[in-house]
């Protein structure tokens, strides 16, 4: 019965689509570097030609060729239980071997070294007389994302085997950014300095996206449609990567805080004040080293973590929907608060940013790769719940924009108010595009993949805006 079901589901087989998905999967998991991808694809196609010459169908040849590409264990029952699109992912899981073990040990050593590098970078301000983090907190805040993400960028370059010259050119953004943020002065009330600190991580995430996906063209100048940082599927995988790395970083950070508390308490019992040493060395090395460790764990345990993504999305989507509805009700009860209460507007913006992040994460957890299932059969209750979340976010964003407009007319433009206006306008456009996309999806006028492609391309708008806030705003508002 399973075989009959499998044959019925796989009447249509799109070879080129499956090869593109296979290449994207291999590249996104770090199984092979950019330089070897074309050679690997050529080897796969040669193997398929050999199998089809022996009488196998194209689909059978594809599955067996993928199986040959990985040193895998025998899979018996799964072939008849899952579709082609899922089966090749299972066939690609490698078994342990001495070469893999040596590479894993080498990789672990590199990660530990890069984690130490993050801590060492955080000590650079001390070399120039800015060692007190309490006194020079804004300085450390402005440089924090550079200290944290630079080791991750180096790790991805090594992991993906990216072209060295182009990688170094892109990597130069980090020292250039460090020079920029430290040359820019900051005067009271430091609004542009704080805005720079908040937007620089967003800008550097786009740099990490390049290293995560690799160049969009190969050495011959030909576009890499199935891979590359511009590819929507690569961007979606990066969204998942960032989300799961964030979760890992929180868990590791919480464990680190418990360890620091236990260490401090233990030394207090023997009348030794270890707190200055911990705050000066242990805490910075731990904080700026945990991001590379989190990235390493996500890449290493990707197959395990993928099952967590839909669970998290389904837990938090209804909760955030309730929060947005409560905000709308609160506004209806006390409408003037949105115009008079600055903190309420800030709270609105924080929640809207989290809603967008949750929407992106929900996209990364949805399985929309099946070519055989109809569009209607793919629509689920959670799609309608996500749509409700987006509609509520549009209403909240409209309220926030009306409050910002009132404050602009009353107090004029400032760095904070201008940034809030720009970000809320971008969010509103993004949310409206998502609404249109979901409506067309529910009416079966487009696939969910089209929504994903639109959203992944729209991410570039956030990158441009972040660059504008980091580079232009300090100049525009007199570094205040």
Protein Blocks (a to p, Z undefined) as FASTA:
>chain_A
ZZmmmmmmmmpacfklmmmmmmmmmmmnopacfklmmmmmmmmmmmmmmmmmnopafklm
mmmmmmmmpccdddfklmmmpcfklmmmmmmpccddfklmmmmmmmmmmmmmmmmmmmmm
mmmmmmnopablklmmmmmmmmmmmmmmmmmmmmmmmmnopafklmmmmmmmmmmmmmmm
mmpccddehlmmmmmmmmmmmmmmmmmmmmmnopabdfkopacfkgcjklmklmmmmmmm
mmmmmmmmmmmmmmmmmmmmmmmmmmmmnopafklmmmmmmmmmmmmmmmmmmmmmmmmm
mmmmmmmmmmmmmmmmmmmmmmmmmmmmmmmmmmmlmmmmmmlmmmmmmmmmmmmmmmmm
mmmmpcckbfkbcfklmpcfklmmmmmmmmmmmmmmmmmmmmmmmmmmmnopafklmmmm
mmmmmmmmmmmmmmmmmmmmmnopacfklmmmmmmmmmmmmmmmmmmmmmmmmmmnooZZ
